Amino acid sequence: MKRIVWSDPAKGDVRSLSKPIAMHIISALHRFAESGAGDVKALQGREELRLRIGDYRLFFVCADPDTIEVRRVHHRSEAYR
Protein backbone atom coordinates (compact mmCIF):
# COMPACT_ATOMS: atom_id res chain seq x y z
CA MET A 1 0.00 0.00 0.00
CA LYS A 2 1.22 3.47 -0.83
CA ARG A 3 1.79 6.04 1.88
CA ILE A 4 -0.71 8.93 1.86
CA VAL A 5 0.46 12.45 2.74
CA TRP A 6 -2.11 15.24 3.12
CA SER A 7 -1.30 18.90 2.46
CA ASP A 8 -2.78 21.46 4.88
CA PRO A 9 -5.29 22.80 2.29
CA ALA A 10 -6.47 19.24 1.54
CA LYS A 11 -6.99 18.56 5.25
CA GLY A 12 -9.10 21.69 5.50
CA ASP A 13 -11.10 20.69 2.42
CA VAL A 14 -12.01 17.31 3.92
CA ARG A 15 -12.78 18.78 7.36
CA SER A 16 -15.29 21.16 5.79
CA LEU A 17 -17.30 18.27 4.31
CA SER A 18 -20.03 16.30 6.04
CA LYS A 19 -18.79 13.17 7.79
CA PRO A 20 -20.41 10.62 5.38
CA ILE A 21 -18.93 12.37 2.32
CA ALA A 22 -15.51 12.69 3.98
CA MET A 23 -15.52 8.99 4.88
CA HIS A 24 -16.51 8.08 1.31
CA ILE A 25 -13.59 10.13 -0.05
CA ILE A 26 -11.11 8.64 2.41
CA SER A 27 -12.23 5.07 1.71
CA ALA A 28 -11.97 5.64 -2.06
CA LEU A 29 -8.46 7.07 -1.59
CA HIS A 30 -7.39 4.06 0.47
CA ARG A 31 -8.86 1.70 -2.15
CA PHE A 32 -6.83 3.52 -4.81
CA ALA A 33 -3.66 3.41 -2.69
CA GLU A 34 -4.01 -0.35 -2.13
CA SER A 35 -5.08 -1.54 -5.55
CA GLY A 36 -4.82 1.33 -8.02
CA ALA A 37 -8.57 1.06 -8.65
CA GLY A 38 -10.35 4.30 -9.43
CA ASP A 39 -11.08 6.89 -12.09
CA VAL A 40 -7.69 8.62 -12.31
CA LYS A 41 -6.76 11.04 -15.04
CA ALA A 42 -3.75 13.24 -15.76
CA LEU A 43 -4.72 16.89 -16.14
CA GLN A 44 -3.54 19.01 -19.05
CA GLY A 45 -1.29 21.89 -18.08
CA ARG A 46 -0.93 20.68 -14.48
CA GLU A 47 1.41 18.24 -12.81
CA GLU A 48 -1.40 16.81 -10.70
CA LEU A 49 -3.55 13.76 -11.24
CA ARG A 50 -7.28 13.70 -10.53
CA LEU A 51 -9.20 10.96 -8.72
CA ARG A 52 -12.93 11.20 -9.34
CA ILE A 53 -15.04 10.22 -6.33
CA GLY A 54 -18.70 10.81 -7.09
CA ASP A 55 -19.26 14.57 -7.27
CA TYR A 56 -15.85 15.28 -5.71
CA ARG A 57 -12.39 15.50 -7.23
CA LEU A 58 -9.23 14.66 -5.30
CA PHE A 59 -6.08 16.22 -6.75
CA PHE A 60 -2.78 14.53 -5.97
CA VAL A 61 0.76 13.91 -7.15
CA CYS A 62 2.88 10.79 -6.83
CA ALA A 63 6.09 12.24 -5.41
CA ASP A 64 7.69 8.80 -5.61
CA PRO A 65 6.33 5.32 -6.44
CA ASP A 66 5.39 4.66 -2.79
CA THR A 67 3.81 8.03 -1.85
CA ILE A 68 0.59 9.83 -2.75
CA GLU A 69 0.55 13.52 -1.84
CA VAL A 70 -3.03 14.80 -1.67
CA ARG A 71 -3.13 18.47 -2.64
CA ARG A 72 -6.83 19.45 -2.75
CA VAL A 73 -10.36 18.01 -2.53
CA HIS A 74 -13.14 19.98 -4.26
CA HIS A 75 -16.70 19.54 -5.42
CA ARG A 76 -16.76 19.14 -9.18
CA SER A 77 -18.46 22.54 -9.64
CA GLU A 78 -15.40 24.25 -8.10
CA ALA A 79 -12.61 21.83 -9.00
CA TYR A 80 -11.33 23.25 -12.28
CA ARG A 81 -11.61 26.99 -11.64
PDB file of N, CA, C and O in Angstrom:
ATOM      1  N   MET A   1       0.845  -1.185   0.000  1.00  0.00           N
ATOM      2  CA  MET A   1       0.000   0.000   0.000  1.00  0.00           C
ATOM      3  C   MET A   1       0.885   1.241   0.000  1.00  0.00           C
ATOM      4  O   MET A   1       1.912   1.298   0.675  1.00  0.00           O
ATOM      5  N   LYS A   2       0.461   2.216  -0.766  1.00  0.00           N
ATOM      6  CA  LYS A   2       1.215   3.467  -0.835  1.00  0.00           C
ATOM      7  C   LYS A   2       0.946   4.313   0.407  1.00  0.00           C
ATOM      8  O   LYS A   2      -0.119   4.230   1.019  1.00  0.00           O
ATOM      9  N   ARG A   3       1.930   5.121   0.760  1.00  0.00           N
ATOM     10  CA  ARG A   3       1.789   6.036   1.883  1.00  0.00           C
ATOM     11  C   ARG A   3       1.042   7.273   1.408  1.00  0.00           C
ATOM     12  O   ARG A   3       1.306   7.777   0.316  1.00  0.00           O
ATOM     13  N   ILE A   4       0.105   7.770   2.224  1.00  0.00           N
ATOM     14  CA  ILE A   4      -0.706   8.926   1.862  1.00  0.00           C
ATOM     15  C   ILE A   4      -0.286  10.110   2.720  1.00  0.00           C
ATOM     16  O   ILE A   4      -0.275  10.027   3.949  1.00  0.00           O
ATOM     17  N   VAL A   5       0.060  11.220   2.057  1.00  0.00           N
ATOM     18  CA  VAL A   5       0.464  12.448   2.735  1.00  0.00           C
ATOM     19  C   VAL A   5      -0.543  13.530   2.355  1.00  0.00           C
ATOM     20  O   VAL A   5      -0.810  13.751   1.174  1.00  0.00           O
ATOM     21  N   TRP A   6      -1.100  14.204   3.365  1.00  0.00           N
ATOM     22  CA  TRP A   6      -2.110  15.243   3.120  1.00  0.00           C
ATOM     23  C   TRP A   6      -1.477  16.620   3.272  1.00  0.00           C
ATOM     24  O   TRP A   6      -0.776  16.875   4.251  1.00  0.00           O
ATOM     25  N   SER A   7      -1.719  17.509   2.313  1.00  0.00           N
ATOM     26  CA  SER A   7      -1.302  18.902   2.457  1.00  0.00           C
ATOM     27  C   SER A   7      -2.295  19.594   3.398  1.00  0.00           C
ATOM     28  O   SER A   7      -3.407  19.105   3.597  1.00  0.00           O
ATOM     29  N   ASP A   8      -1.894  20.723   3.969  1.00  0.00           N
ATOM     30  CA  ASP A   8      -2.783  21.457   4.876  1.00  0.00           C
ATOM     31  C   ASP A   8      -4.074  21.905   4.190  1.00  0.00           C
ATOM     32  O   ASP A   8      -5.142  21.767   4.787  1.00  0.00           O
ATOM     33  N   PRO A   9      -4.026  22.441   2.947  1.00  0.00           N
ATOM     34  CA  PRO A   9      -5.293  22.803   2.290  1.00  0.00           C
ATOM     35  C   PRO A   9      -6.219  21.604   2.067  1.00  0.00           C
ATOM     36  O   PRO A   9      -7.438  21.736   2.175  1.00  0.00           O
ATOM     37  N   ALA A  10      -5.650  20.438   1.757  1.00  0.00           N
ATOM     38  CA  ALA A  10      -6.471  19.241   1.545  1.00  0.00           C
ATOM     39  C   ALA A  10      -7.126  18.798   2.850  1.00  0.00           C
ATOM     40  O   ALA A  10      -8.281  18.373   2.852  1.00  0.00           O
ATOM     41  N   LYS A  11      -6.400  18.894   3.948  1.00  0.00           N
ATOM     42  CA  LYS A  11      -6.985  18.562   5.252  1.00  0.00           C
ATOM     43  C   LYS A  11      -8.176  19.465   5.545  1.00  0.00           C
ATOM     44  O   LYS A  11      -9.219  19.001   6.006  1.00  0.00           O
ATOM     45  N   GLY A  12      -8.014  20.748   5.278  1.00  0.00           N
ATOM     46  CA  GLY A  12      -9.100  21.695   5.496  1.00  0.00           C
ATOM     47  C   GLY A  12     -10.296  21.415   4.599  1.00  0.00           C
ATOM     48  O   GLY A  12     -11.443  21.549   5.024  1.00  0.00           O
ATOM     49  N   ASP A  13     -10.026  21.024   3.349  1.00  0.00           N
ATOM     50  CA  ASP A  13     -11.102  20.688   2.418  1.00  0.00           C
ATOM     51  C   ASP A  13     -11.944  19.534   2.951  1.00  0.00           C
ATOM     52  O   ASP A  13     -13.174  19.593   2.921  1.00  0.00           O
ATOM     53  N   VAL A  14     -11.287  18.488   3.438  1.00  0.00           N
ATOM     54  CA  VAL A  14     -12.008  17.309   3.923  1.00  0.00           C
ATOM     55  C   VAL A  14     -12.735  17.623   5.231  1.00  0.00           C
ATOM     56  O   VAL A  14     -13.845  17.137   5.453  1.00  0.00           O
ATOM     57  N   ARG A  15     -12.125  18.421   6.087  1.00  0.00           N
ATOM     58  CA  ARG A  15     -12.775  18.780   7.357  1.00  0.00           C
ATOM     59  C   ARG A  15     -14.040  19.595   7.147  1.00  0.00           C
ATOM     60  O   ARG A  15     -14.942  19.564   7.984  1.00  0.00           O
ATOM     61  N   SER A  16     -14.117  20.326   6.039  1.00  0.00           N
ATOM     62  CA  SER A  16     -15.288  21.162   5.791  1.00  0.00           C
ATOM     63  C   SER A  16     -16.471  20.366   5.234  1.00  0.00           C
ATOM     64  O   SER A  16     -17.579  20.893   5.137  1.00  0.00           O
ATOM     65  N   LEU A  17     -16.246  19.107   4.871  1.00  0.00           N
ATOM     66  CA  LEU A  17     -17.303  18.274   4.309  1.00  0.00           C
ATOM     67  C   LEU A  17     -18.078  17.572   5.422  1.00  0.00           C
ATOM     68  O   LEU A  17     -17.611  17.469   6.556  1.00  0.00           O
ATOM     69  N   SER A  18     -19.275  17.091   5.070  1.00  0.00           N
ATOM     70  CA  SER A  18     -20.030  16.299   6.036  1.00  0.00           C
ATOM     71  C   SER A  18     -19.297  14.976   6.271  1.00  0.00           C
ATOM     72  O   SER A  18     -18.545  14.512   5.415  1.00  0.00           O
ATOM     73  N   LYS A  19     -19.525  14.384   7.427  1.00  0.00           N
ATOM     74  CA  LYS A  19     -18.793  13.172   7.787  1.00  0.00           C
ATOM     75  C   LYS A  19     -19.011  12.017   6.799  1.00  0.00           C
ATOM     76  O   LYS A  19     -18.034  11.364   6.433  1.00  0.00           O
ATOM     77  N   PRO A  20     -20.253  11.732   6.346  1.00  0.00           N
ATOM     78  CA  PRO A  20     -20.409  10.624   5.384  1.00  0.00           C
ATOM     79  C   PRO A  20     -19.655  10.849   4.069  1.00  0.00           C
ATOM     80  O   PRO A  20     -19.087   9.908   3.515  1.00  0.00           O
ATOM     81  N   ILE A  21     -19.647  12.073   3.572  1.00  0.00           N
ATOM     82  CA  ILE A  21     -18.929  12.369   2.323  1.00  0.00           C
ATOM     83  C   ILE A  21     -17.425  12.252   2.548  1.00  0.00           C
ATOM     84  O   ILE A  21     -16.716  11.695   1.710  1.00  0.00           O
ATOM     85  N   ALA A  22     -16.934  12.771   3.669  1.00  0.00           N
ATOM     86  CA  ALA A  22     -15.509  12.689   3.975  1.00  0.00           C
ATOM     87  C   ALA A  22     -15.065  11.233   4.094  1.00  0.00           C
ATOM     88  O   ALA A  22     -13.995  10.870   3.606  1.00  0.00           O
ATOM     89  N   MET A  23     -15.877  10.402   4.736  1.00  0.00           N
ATOM     90  CA  MET A  23     -15.523   8.991   4.881  1.00  0.00           C
ATOM     91  C   MET A  23     -15.536   8.275   3.526  1.00  0.00           C
ATOM     92  O   MET A  23     -14.714   7.393   3.279  1.00  0.00           O
ATOM     93  N   HIS A  24     -16.461   8.652   2.661  1.00  0.00           N
ATOM     94  CA  HIS A  24     -16.513   8.075   1.307  1.00  0.00           C
ATOM     95  C   HIS A  24     -15.242   8.431   0.527  1.00  0.00           C
ATOM     96  O   HIS A  24     -14.675   7.582  -0.161  1.00  0.00           O
ATOM     97  N   ILE A  25     -14.799   9.681   0.635  1.00  0.00           N
ATOM     98  CA  ILE A  25     -13.592  10.132  -0.052  1.00  0.00           C
ATOM     99  C   ILE A  25     -12.362   9.410   0.491  1.00  0.00           C
ATOM    100  O   ILE A  25     -11.510   8.968  -0.280  1.00  0.00           O
ATOM    101  N   ILE A  26     -12.266   9.290   1.802  1.00  0.00           N
ATOM    102  CA  ILE A  26     -11.108   8.636   2.408  1.00  0.00           C
ATOM    103  C   ILE A  26     -11.071   7.152   2.051  1.00  0.00           C
ATOM    104  O   ILE A  26     -10.002   6.611   1.770  1.00  0.00           O
ATOM    105  N   SER A  27     -12.220   6.496   2.058  1.00  0.00           N
ATOM    106  CA  SER A  27     -12.230   5.068   1.709  1.00  0.00           C
ATOM    107  C   SER A  27     -11.863   4.866   0.240  1.00  0.00           C
ATOM    108  O   SER A  27     -11.150   3.917  -0.087  1.00  0.00           O
ATOM    109  N   ALA A  28     -12.337   5.741  -0.654  1.00  0.00           N
ATOM    110  CA  ALA A  28     -11.973   5.636  -2.061  1.00  0.00           C
ATOM    111  C   ALA A  28     -10.471   5.870  -2.261  1.00  0.00           C
ATOM    112  O   ALA A  28      -9.841   5.212  -3.089  1.00  0.00           O
ATOM    113  N   LEU A  29      -9.907   6.807  -1.499  1.00  0.00           N
ATOM    114  CA  LEU A  29      -8.465   7.065  -1.593  1.00  0.00           C
ATOM    115  C   LEU A  29      -7.669   5.853  -1.116  1.00  0.00           C
ATOM    116  O   LEU A  29      -6.679   5.478  -1.744  1.00  0.00           O
ATOM    117  N   HIS A  30      -8.089   5.242  -0.020  1.00  0.00           N
ATOM    118  CA  HIS A  30      -7.393   4.055   0.473  1.00  0.00           C
ATOM    119  C   HIS A  30      -7.519   2.890  -0.514  1.00  0.00           C
ATOM    120  O   HIS A  30      -6.566   2.134  -0.705  1.00  0.00           O
ATOM    121  N   ARG A  31      -8.677   2.745  -1.133  1.00  0.00           N
ATOM    122  CA  ARG A  31      -8.865   1.699  -2.146  1.00  0.00           C
ATOM    123  C   ARG A  31      -7.907   1.928  -3.318  1.00  0.00           C
ATOM    124  O   ARG A  31      -7.311   0.983  -3.834  1.00  0.00           O
ATOM    125  N   PHE A  32      -7.764   3.198  -3.736  1.00  0.00           N
ATOM    126  CA  PHE A  32      -6.828   3.520  -4.815  1.00  0.00           C
ATOM    127  C   PHE A  32      -5.387   3.247  -4.392  1.00  0.00           C
ATOM    128  O   PHE A  32      -4.603   2.717  -5.180  1.00  0.00           O
ATOM    129  N   ALA A  33      -5.031   3.603  -3.157  1.00  0.00           N
ATOM    130  CA  ALA A  33      -3.663   3.410  -2.686  1.00  0.00           C
ATOM    131  C   ALA A  33      -3.305   1.922  -2.599  1.00  0.00           C
ATOM    132  O   ALA A  33      -2.158   1.543  -2.833  1.00  0.00           O
ATOM    133  N   GLU A  34      -4.281   1.091  -2.264  1.00  0.00           N
ATOM    134  CA  GLU A  34      -4.011  -0.346  -2.134  1.00  0.00           C
ATOM    135  C   GLU A  34      -3.971  -1.060  -3.479  1.00  0.00           C
ATOM    136  O   GLU A  34      -3.089  -1.882  -3.728  1.00  0.00           O
ATOM    137  N   SER A  35      -4.938  -0.740  -4.348  1.00  0.00           N
ATOM    138  CA  SER A  35      -5.080  -1.542  -5.553  1.00  0.00           C
ATOM    139  C   SER A  35      -4.897  -0.779  -6.862  1.00  0.00           C
ATOM    140  O   SER A  35      -4.758  -1.387  -7.923  1.00  0.00           O
ATOM    141  N   GLY A  36      -4.898   0.553  -6.790  1.00  0.00           N
ATOM    142  CA  GLY A  36      -4.822   1.334  -8.019  1.00  0.00           C
ATOM    143  C   GLY A  36      -6.161   1.474  -8.712  1.00  0.00           C
ATOM    144  O   GLY A  36      -6.234   2.003  -9.821  1.00  0.00           O
ATOM    145  N   ALA A  37      -7.235   1.000  -8.065  1.00  0.00           N
ATOM    146  CA  ALA A  37      -8.572   1.063  -8.654  1.00  0.00           C
ATOM    147  C   ALA A  37      -9.168   2.449  -8.457  1.00  0.00           C
ATOM    148  O   ALA A  37      -9.130   3.004  -7.359  1.00  0.00           O
ATOM    149  N   GLY A  38      -9.711   2.994  -9.519  1.00  0.00           N
ATOM    150  CA  GLY A  38     -10.354   4.298  -9.433  1.00  0.00           C
ATOM    151  C   GLY A  38     -10.263   5.025 -10.755  1.00  0.00           C
ATOM    152  O   GLY A  38      -9.499   4.643 -11.642  1.00  0.00           O
ATOM    153  N   ASP A  39     -11.049   6.077 -10.875  1.00  0.00           N
ATOM    154  CA  ASP A  39     -11.084   6.888 -12.091  1.00  0.00           C
ATOM    155  C   ASP A  39     -10.035   7.988 -11.964  1.00  0.00           C
ATOM    156  O   ASP A  39     -10.321   9.079 -11.471  1.00  0.00           O
ATOM    157  N   VAL A  40      -8.819   7.689 -12.414  1.00  0.00           N
ATOM    158  CA  VAL A  40      -7.694   8.622 -12.306  1.00  0.00           C
ATOM    159  C   VAL A  40      -7.349   9.135 -13.689  1.00  0.00           C
ATOM    160  O   VAL A  40      -7.333   8.383 -14.663  1.00  0.00           O
ATOM    161  N   LYS A  41      -7.074  10.420 -13.759  1.00  0.00           N
ATOM    162  CA  LYS A  41      -6.757  11.040 -15.045  1.00  0.00           C
ATOM    163  C   LYS A  41      -5.672  12.094 -14.835  1.00  0.00           C
ATOM    164  O   LYS A  41      -5.681  12.819 -13.840  1.00  0.00           O
ATOM    165  N   ALA A  42      -4.745  12.171 -15.778  1.00  0.00           N
ATOM    166  CA  ALA A  42      -3.748  13.240 -15.762  1.00  0.00           C
ATOM    167  C   ALA A  42      -4.396  14.502 -16.323  1.00  0.00           C
ATOM    168  O   ALA A  42      -5.152  14.434 -17.292  1.00  0.00           O
ATOM    169  N   LEU A  43      -4.108  15.637 -15.724  1.00  0.00           N
ATOM    170  CA  LEU A  43      -4.717  16.894 -16.139  1.00  0.00           C
ATOM    171  C   LEU A  43      -3.780  17.650 -17.071  1.00  0.00           C
ATOM    172  O   LEU A  43      -2.572  17.703 -16.844  1.00  0.00           O
ATOM    173  N   GLN A  44      -4.344  18.231 -18.113  1.00  0.00           N
ATOM    174  CA  GLN A  44      -3.540  19.008 -19.050  1.00  0.00           C
ATOM    175  C   GLN A  44      -3.083  20.305 -18.388  1.00  0.00           C
ATOM    176  O   GLN A  44      -3.866  20.983 -17.722  1.00  0.00           O
ATOM    177  N   GLY A  45      -1.824  20.636 -18.576  1.00  0.00           N
ATOM    178  CA  GLY A  45      -1.287  21.889 -18.075  1.00  0.00           C
ATOM    179  C   GLY A  45      -1.009  21.900 -16.578  1.00  0.00           C
ATOM    180  O   GLY A  45      -0.637  22.935 -16.024  1.00  0.00           O
ATOM    181  N   ARG A  46      -1.185  20.766 -15.925  1.00  0.00           N
ATOM    182  CA  ARG A  46      -0.928  20.678 -14.485  1.00  0.00           C
ATOM    183  C   ARG A  46      -0.139  19.403 -14.222  1.00  0.00           C
ATOM    184  O   ARG A  46      -0.238  18.428 -14.968  1.00  0.00           O
ATOM    185  N   GLU A  47       0.640  19.428 -13.157  1.00  0.00           N
ATOM    186  CA  GLU A  47       1.410  18.243 -12.806  1.00  0.00           C
ATOM    187  C   GLU A  47       0.580  17.237 -12.026  1.00  0.00           C
ATOM    188  O   GLU A  47       1.005  16.097 -11.838  1.00  0.00           O
ATOM    189  N   GLU A  48      -0.592  17.641 -11.573  1.00  0.00           N
ATOM    190  CA  GLU A  48      -1.405  16.814 -10.696  1.00  0.00           C
ATOM    191  C   GLU A  48      -2.217  15.780 -11.471  1.00  0.00           C
ATOM    192  O   GLU A  48      -2.479  15.922 -12.665  1.00  0.00           O
ATOM    193  N   LEU A  49      -2.600  14.744 -10.748  1.00  0.00           N
ATOM    194  CA  LEU A  49      -3.550  13.758 -11.236  1.00  0.00           C
ATOM    195  C   LEU A  49      -4.870  14.012 -10.520  1.00  0.00           C
ATOM    196  O   LEU A  49      -4.905  14.645  -9.464  1.00  0.00           O
ATOM    197  N   ARG A  50      -5.959  13.509 -11.110  1.00  0.00           N
ATOM    198  CA  ARG A  50      -7.278  13.703 -10.525  1.00  0.00           C
ATOM    199  C   ARG A  50      -7.912  12.349 -10.271  1.00  0.00           C
ATOM    200  O   ARG A  50      -7.941  11.495 -11.158  1.00  0.00           O
ATOM    201  N   LEU A  51      -8.423  12.149  -9.056  1.00  0.00           N
ATOM    202  CA  LEU A  51      -9.195  10.957  -8.721  1.00  0.00           C
ATOM    203  C   LEU A  51     -10.637  11.395  -8.564  1.00  0.00           C
ATOM    204  O   LEU A  51     -10.951  12.225  -7.711  1.00  0.00           O
ATOM    205  N   ARG A  52     -11.517  10.836  -9.388  1.00  0.00           N
ATOM    206  CA  ARG A  52     -12.932  11.198  -9.343  1.00  0.00           C
ATOM    207  C   ARG A  52     -13.631  10.306  -8.331  1.00  0.00           C
ATOM    208  O   ARG A  52     -13.561   9.079  -8.417  1.00  0.00           O
ATOM    209  N   ILE A  53     -14.310  10.934  -7.367  1.00  0.00           N
ATOM    210  CA  ILE A  53     -15.039  10.219  -6.330  1.00  0.00           C
ATOM    211  C   ILE A  53     -16.437  10.822  -6.277  1.00  0.00           C
ATOM    212  O   ILE A  53     -16.672  11.784  -5.546  1.00  0.00           O
ATOM    213  N   GLY A  54     -17.347  10.272  -7.035  1.00  0.00           N
ATOM    214  CA  GLY A  54     -18.705  10.813  -7.094  1.00  0.00           C
ATOM    215  C   GLY A  54     -18.682  12.229  -7.634  1.00  0.00           C
ATOM    216  O   GLY A  54     -18.168  12.475  -8.725  1.00  0.00           O
ATOM    217  N   ASP A  55     -19.240  13.165  -6.867  1.00  0.00           N
ATOM    218  CA  ASP A  55     -19.260  14.573  -7.267  1.00  0.00           C
ATOM    219  C   ASP A  55     -18.015  15.327  -6.805  1.00  0.00           C
ATOM    220  O   ASP A  55     -17.937  16.543  -6.979  1.00  0.00           O
ATOM    221  N   TYR A  56     -17.046  14.633  -6.223  1.00  0.00           N
ATOM    222  CA  TYR A  56     -15.847  15.283  -5.708  1.00  0.00           C
ATOM    223  C   TYR A  56     -14.629  14.862  -6.511  1.00  0.00           C
ATOM    224  O   TYR A  56     -14.585  13.778  -7.092  1.00  0.00           O
ATOM    225  N   ARG A  57     -13.641  15.748  -6.528  1.00  0.00           N
ATOM    226  CA  ARG A  57     -12.390  15.505  -7.232  1.00  0.00           C
ATOM    227  C   ARG A  57     -11.248  15.661  -6.237  1.00  0.00           C
ATOM    228  O   ARG A  57     -11.152  16.668  -5.535  1.00  0.00           O
ATOM    229  N   LEU A  58     -10.390  14.656  -6.186  1.00  0.00           N
ATOM    230  CA  LEU A  58      -9.228  14.663  -5.304  1.00  0.00           C
ATOM    231  C   LEU A  58      -8.003  14.853  -6.189  1.00  0.00           C
ATOM    232  O   LEU A  58      -7.739  14.035  -7.070  1.00  0.00           O
ATOM    233  N   PHE A  59      -7.264  15.917  -5.960  1.00  0.00           N
ATOM    234  CA  PHE A  59      -6.077  16.222  -6.753  1.00  0.00           C
ATOM    235  C   PHE A  59      -4.843  15.797  -5.978  1.00  0.00           C
ATOM    236  O   PHE A  59      -4.691  16.130  -4.803  1.00  0.00           O
ATOM    237  N   PHE A  60      -3.958  15.056  -6.646  1.00  0.00           N
ATOM    238  CA  PHE A  60      -2.783  14.531  -5.968  1.00  0.00           C
ATOM    239  C   PHE A  60      -1.614  14.406  -6.933  1.00  0.00           C
ATOM    240  O   PHE A  60      -1.780  14.473  -8.151  1.00  0.00           O
ATOM    241  N   VAL A  61      -0.437  14.224  -6.367  1.00  0.00           N
ATOM    242  CA  VAL A  61       0.762  13.908  -7.146  1.00  0.00           C
ATOM    243  C   VAL A  61       1.400  12.678  -6.512  1.00  0.00           C
ATOM    244  O   VAL A  61       1.254  12.431  -5.315  1.00  0.00           O
ATOM    245  N   CYS A  62       2.101  11.923  -7.324  1.00  0.00           N
ATOM    246  CA  CYS A  62       2.881  10.788  -6.829  1.00  0.00           C
ATOM    247  C   CYS A  62       4.329  11.247  -6.761  1.00  0.00           C
ATOM    248  O   CYS A  62       5.058  11.184  -7.751  1.00  0.00           O
ATOM    249  N   ALA A  63       4.738  11.711  -5.582  1.00  0.00           N
ATOM    250  CA  ALA A  63       6.089  12.235  -5.409  1.00  0.00           C
ATOM    251  C   ALA A  63       7.134  11.160  -5.702  1.00  0.00           C
ATOM    252  O   ALA A  63       8.166  11.439  -6.312  1.00  0.00           O
ATOM    253  N   ASP A  64       6.866   9.948  -5.271  1.00  0.00           N
ATOM    254  CA  ASP A  64       7.693   8.798  -5.608  1.00  0.00           C
ATOM    255  C   ASP A  64       6.758   7.594  -5.743  1.00  0.00           C
ATOM    256  O   ASP A  64       5.574   7.716  -5.427  1.00  0.00           O
ATOM    257  N   PRO A  65       7.238   6.456  -6.192  1.00  0.00           N
ATOM    258  CA  PRO A  65       6.326   5.323  -6.441  1.00  0.00           C
ATOM    259  C   PRO A  65       5.568   4.827  -5.211  1.00  0.00           C
ATOM    260  O   PRO A  65       4.560   4.134  -5.354  1.00  0.00           O
ATOM    261  N   ASP A  66       6.027   5.165  -4.013  1.00  0.00           N
ATOM    262  CA  ASP A  66       5.386   4.661  -2.795  1.00  0.00           C
ATOM    263  C   ASP A  66       4.603   5.722  -2.039  1.00  0.00           C
ATOM    264  O   ASP A  66       4.118   5.442  -0.942  1.00  0.00           O
ATOM    265  N   THR A  67       4.456   6.935  -2.580  1.00  0.00           N
ATOM    266  CA  THR A  67       3.809   8.029  -1.846  1.00  0.00           C
ATOM    267  C   THR A  67       2.785   8.743  -2.712  1.00  0.00           C
ATOM    268  O   THR A  67       3.042   9.045  -3.878  1.00  0.00           O
ATOM    269  N   ILE A  68       1.622   9.009  -2.130  1.00  0.00           N
ATOM    270  CA  ILE A  68       0.594   9.833  -2.754  1.00  0.00           C
ATOM    271  C   ILE A  68       0.483  11.099  -1.917  1.00  0.00           C
ATOM    272  O   ILE A  68       0.201  11.032  -0.721  1.00  0.00           O
ATOM    273  N   GLU A  69       0.702  12.244  -2.537  1.00  0.00           N
ATOM    274  CA  GLU A  69       0.553  13.519  -1.839  1.00  0.00           C
ATOM    275  C   GLU A  69      -0.756  14.164  -2.282  1.00  0.00           C
ATOM    276  O   GLU A  69      -0.887  14.602  -3.425  1.00  0.00           O
ATOM    277  N   VAL A  70      -1.723  14.218  -1.368  1.00  0.00           N
ATOM    278  CA  VAL A  70      -3.029  14.797  -1.668  1.00  0.00           C
ATOM    279  C   VAL A  70      -2.903  16.308  -1.548  1.00  0.00           C
ATOM    280  O   VAL A  70      -2.495  16.826  -0.509  1.00  0.00           O
ATOM    281  N   ARG A  71      -3.258  17.016  -2.626  1.00  0.00           N
ATOM    282  CA  ARG A  71      -3.130  18.471  -2.644  1.00  0.00           C
ATOM    283  C   ARG A  71      -4.437  19.186  -2.322  1.00  0.00           C
ATOM    284  O   ARG A  71      -4.454  20.104  -1.502  1.00  0.00           O
ATOM    285  N   ARG A  72      -5.540  18.772  -2.962  1.00  0.00           N
ATOM    286  CA  ARG A  72      -6.835  19.446  -2.755  1.00  0.00           C
ATOM    287  C   ARG A  72      -7.970  18.446  -2.940  1.00  0.00           C
ATOM    288  O   ARG A  72      -7.811  17.422  -3.605  1.00  0.00           O
ATOM    289  N   VAL A  73      -9.119  18.759  -2.341  1.00  0.00           N
ATOM    290  CA  VAL A  73     -10.359  18.009  -2.535  1.00  0.00           C
ATOM    291  C   VAL A  73     -11.448  19.045  -2.750  1.00  0.00           C
ATOM    292  O   VAL A  73     -11.699  19.875  -1.877  1.00  0.00           O
ATOM    293  N   HIS A  74     -12.105  19.002  -3.923  1.00  0.00           N
ATOM    294  CA  HIS A  74     -13.143  19.984  -4.260  1.00  0.00           C
ATOM    295  C   HIS A  74     -14.367  19.304  -4.855  1.00  0.00           C
ATOM    296  O   HIS A  74     -14.281  18.220  -5.433  1.00  0.00           O
ATOM    297  N   HIS A  75     -15.500  19.963  -4.700  1.00  0.00           N
ATOM    298  CA  HIS A  75     -16.699  19.540  -5.421  1.00  0.00           C
ATOM    299  C   HIS A  75     -16.440  19.793  -6.900  1.00  0.00           C
ATOM    300  O   HIS A  75     -15.679  20.695  -7.249  1.00  0.00           O
ATOM    301  N   ARG A  76     -17.055  19.021  -7.758  1.00  0.00           N
ATOM    302  CA  ARG A  76     -16.760  19.137  -9.184  1.00  0.00           C
ATOM    303  C   ARG A  76     -17.126  20.497  -9.760  1.00  0.00           C
ATOM    304  O   ARG A  76     -16.554  20.908 -10.769  1.00  0.00           O
ATOM    305  N   SER A  77     -18.070  21.208  -9.140  1.00  0.00           N
ATOM    306  CA  SER A  77     -18.455  22.537  -9.643  1.00  0.00           C
ATOM    307  C   SER A  77     -17.366  23.575  -9.392  1.00  0.00           C
ATOM    308  O   SER A  77     -17.340  24.615 -10.049  1.00  0.00           O
ATOM    309  N   GLU A  78     -16.462  23.300  -8.439  1.00  0.00           N
ATOM    310  CA  GLU A  78     -15.396  24.248  -8.101  1.00  0.00           C
ATOM    311  C   GLU A  78     -14.009  23.727  -8.463  1.00  0.00           C
ATOM    312  O   GLU A  78     -13.028  24.463  -8.353  1.00  0.00           O
ATOM    313  N   ALA A  79     -13.914  22.499  -8.883  1.00  0.00           N
ATOM    314  CA  ALA A  79     -12.613  21.826  -9.001  1.00  0.00           C
ATOM    315  C   ALA A  79     -11.683  22.421 -10.045  1.00  0.00           C
ATOM    316  O   ALA A  79     -10.471  22.467  -9.833  1.00  0.00           O
ATOM    317  N   TYR A  80     -12.221  22.874 -11.160  1.00  0.00           N
ATOM    318  CA  TYR A  80     -11.327  23.252 -12.277  1.00  0.00           C
ATOM    319  C   TYR A  80     -11.258  24.751 -12.483  1.00  0.00           C
ATOM    320  O   TYR A  80     -10.823  25.200 -13.544  1.00  0.00           O
ATOM    321  N   ARG A  81     -11.665  25.526 -11.521  1.00  0.00           N
ATOM    322  CA  ARG A  81     -11.608  26.989 -11.644  1.00  0.00           C
ATOM    323  C   ARG A  81     -10.239  27.508 -11.344  1.00  0.00           C
ATOM    324  O   ARG A  81     -10.012  28.717 -11.399  1.00  0.00           O
TER     325      ARG A  81
END
